[in-house]
Amino acid sequence: MTKRLTLLAVFATLLTIEQARGQSEFAPCVQEIEYPSASDVDFDYTPRSYDSLFESRQYAAILLKYKSEFVDTAATPSWEDVGWVGEASYFLAEVESGNADANAFRDIPWIEEVDEDDVVGHELGHIRISIGPNIWPESVVSKYGIAALCLIERYRQNRPRFAGYLARHMATLIAMGRFEEVTVLAGSLGPDSLEGVDSVGDDLARFVERFVGYGQYEQGAQFLSALSETQIVSEDVFAFWTDLILRAVAESDLSEVRKLELQSSIRDHLPPRH
């Protein structure tokens, strides 16, 4: 556990440049978006590229730029253009839900290096500043979440083995509170189903951090338990995430009674493996 695992690295560079293809499959997704008002952006975004706007976290401007270039015209966007819409929708949903903007933390060097003296504590520190804590409310799901999920599902249909698309798909489902779907999705993957991933089970176990970030401790334990039944999760990885969930509960703002209840339930889901 000296380096953060594969899916997180891919997650930070989600978009890949695709050749322009037919847009019919994306049309229903884009129609679900509630585009921001022009008054929500107080600068001229039109000469800026999508990646430049994304790097500066101007997500509303990305949607307005897309609307002016494609929705309001007869022009046909490429897959990459539509991909920026999906990214902007996801991050707008996070920000409007009162959550951390993970894009703001992806270039901080210490996130990549793990403190060997307290690996679990280091990981929890990262989770607390960069994930959650709020499940998206229905108003945000309607505004941006449905479109974000729809678009990433379409991307995965066309490139199912790309780990970055899976990462965004699972992250979106967790943020929307659709936990059972995450578990089913993770369990449906074969051992060689992802490009560049040596251990599907160990890499998918990292998504425990997203459950913890959103304060869904018991659901995270259920996910890890179910994952270990359908994928190969090594003992050290299983133990690491079990310890992290239990410590997250212990350091939470929950009452002492509720902490004991949760820790008991979590241990039932995640008995020690020998």
N, C-alpha and C positions, 0 to 999 in steps of 0.2 A: 504493500500500500504506500510505496514511496512516491508514486506519481498518481495524479488523478486519472481515472480510467478512460478508455477509448471513447465512449459515447459522449462524454462531456466535451472533449476536444472537438469532436465532429459537430456537436450541438452548437458550438460557438461560430462555426463556419458553415452554416446550414445550406445556404444557397449555392447552387452550381449553375454555370452557364449552359443552357439548353438551346437547341435549335428551335426556331419558331415552328409551332405546329398548330393544328386546328384548335379553335377556341371554344367549340360547342360544349365540351365537357366542363369548362371552367365557368361558363356563363351563369349557371344557377348559383354558384358560390359567390361570385362578385355581386350579384343582385341582392344578396342578403346583407350587404354592408350598409350601415347608416353613415354616409360620408359626413365629415366635419363641415362646419360652416367656414366660408372663406375668412370670416372675421376671427377664427380661431388661430390663424397663422399671420403674424405681423411682419413678415418679410417676403421678398420675392423669391419663391422657391423654383420658379420655372426654369432658370438656367442651371440649377443644381442637378447632379446625377442622383439616382436612387441610392447608390451605395454611399455617396457623400451625406445625404440626408439621414440615412440609417446610422452612419458612424456618429453623427451629431445628435442622434436620438430624436429627430424631428419626424415622428411617426404620422402625425396628422397631415403634415406637408406631403408625405409620400402618397397618402390616399388622395389628397387634392390634386397632386400632380398627375396621378394615374387617371383620375376622373376627367381632368381637362384634356389629357392626351388621347384617351381611348373611349371613355363612357360618353363624353359629349361630342365625339367625332365618329367617323366611320373607320378609323384606323384599327388595325388588328394587333393586339399586344403579343409579345413573345412569352414563352414560358417564364423567362427570367423576370419580365415585367410583372406578371401575375404573382410570381413568387415574392416580390417585394410587398405586394398587397397583403399576402398571407402573413409575412413577418410583421408588417406594421399593425395589422389587426390583432395579432397575438400580443404584441407589446403594449398596444393601447389598452387592451383588455386587462393586462396586468397592472398598468399604471392607474387606470380608472377604478380598479378594485382596491386601490390603496396598497399595492404590493411593490416590492423592490423591482427596479429595472435591471434585470440581469445583464443587459447589454452594457451597462455602465461599469461592470466589474470584470469583464472578460479579459482585459489586458493588464490586470494587476498581477505582478510577478508572484507574490506570495501565495496566490491561490493555487499555483501549480506545484509549489514545493511544500511538502508535509513536514510538520514538526515531529520529529521522531520521539520526543519525550512525552508527547500527548497527542497521538494521532486522532483519537476520537474527539478530543476537545478542539483540535484544529479544524476538523471537518464540521463540527457543530458551529464553530465561529463563522465559517464560510456560509453555511446554510442560513444562519440567522440574518446575515446582511444581504443575501442575494436571492433567497427563495421565500415566497409567500409574504405575509401569513394568511391571506384571505382567499377562500374559494370564491370564484367569480359569482357575483349575484346574477339573478335572471336578467336584470336590465342590461348588464354588460354582455352576458351571453347572447342576448338578442341583437345587441348593437354590433358586436365584433366577434364574439366567440363562435357563433354558428359558421360564419364565413371562414374564420381561421381553421376550424376543424374540417370543413368541407374541402378547402384548398389542399391541406396537407394529406387528406385521404386520397385526393386525385393524384397528387405527386407520388404517393406511395404505390398507387396502382400501376403507374408507369415505371417506377424504379423500386421495386419492393425490397431489394437487397441493400439499398443504401442506408447505412446506420443513422445518418443525420436526419433523414425523413422519419424514421421510426422514433428517434429521440423527441422530435417536435410533436409527433402524433401522441405519444404517451404523455408528454408534459402537458399537452392541451387537454387531454381527457382527465388527468389528475386535477388540473386547475378548475375544470368544470364539475368536479365531484363525481365523475363517472368511474368509480374505482373498480367495479367488477369487470368493466370492459377492458381496463388496463391489464388485469390479471389474465383474462381470457386471451388477449392479444399476445402477452408475453409467453403464455403457455403454448401458443399455436406455432411458435417458431421452431424450426429444425436446427440441429447443431451447426450446420453450415449455411444458414440462411442469410447471414449478413456479411457484406464485403469488408475485409480487413479486420474482422473481430475474431480473436482466437478462442475466447470462451464466452459464448452467448449468455450462459447463466450468470457468470461473475459480473459481466458488464451490465446486464439487466438489473442485477441486485442494487446497482447504484441508484436506481430510481426510488429506493427507500428514502433517499435524501429529500425528494420532492414531497412525499407524504409527510415527513417530519417538518419540512419547511412550512407546510400548510396546517400544521398542528393535528394531522390525522395519524396519530401514533398507532392505534390499534389496527387501522386499515393498512398501515405500512407493514405491520407484523403479519397480517393476513396475506398480504401480497408476497412477502418474502417466503412465508411458509408454502404457499401455493406454487411459487416459482421453483422452490427446491424439489417439488414433486414432479415437475415437468421438465426441468432443465438441470444440468450438472452445476451445482454451486459448491465451490471448494469450502472446506471446513473453516479456513481462516477468514474468508470473505463472509461466510454466514455468521461467524462469531463476531466479526467487526460490526456488521450492521445491526445484529441483535444488541450488542453493547451500546451502540449509538442510540437506538430507539429507547432503551431503558434509561440511559443517561439524560436524553432529551426530556423524558417524562419527569425525572427527578429534578431537573433544573427549570421546569416550566412553572408558570404562575398558577397552576391548578391547586386545589386544596389538597392537604396531606391525605385525606381519606380517598379522594379521587385518584391521586397518584398511586396509592397502594392497590386500588382496584385495577387500574390500568396495567401496572407492572405485573400483577398476578395473571391477568388475561394474556398479556404479551408473552410471558414465560410459558403459558399453556400452548400458545401458538408456535413458540420457538424453543422447544426443549433443547438442551445442549446436545451436540452431535459428537460422537467419539468414534 
